[in-house]
Amino acid sequence: MEPVARVEQELRKYKHPLLDFSAREENGRLELVIDLKNKPPDIHTYYLEIHPRDFENKQFPWTLQRMIFDGLHDYFVEMFVYTPQSLDNPDAPV
């Protein structure tokens, strides 16, 4: 089975009301794709490389789950427009 098809097969085990999951091959790399359904125009798509050592491991389904959960954390954190540490935060104290 091709790598993208194998990842897509695993991803069919996940259903989320706000997110879509898919896989793609980009420049010879296998990537997990996380995207919002009904996404606003200023929100990006999250891409996470799946390394060959992870894909080839017999525990790949568990590794993929960990990657999804870690990727969700990173994706949502990246959506912050401002944080207290943002230099361009208009509400930050001077």
Secondary structure, 3 states (H helix, E strand, C coil): CCHHHHHHHHHCCCCCCCEEEEEEEECCEEEEEEEECCCCCCCCCEEEEECHHHHHCCCHHHHHHHHHHHHHHHHHHHCCCCCCCCCCCCCCCC
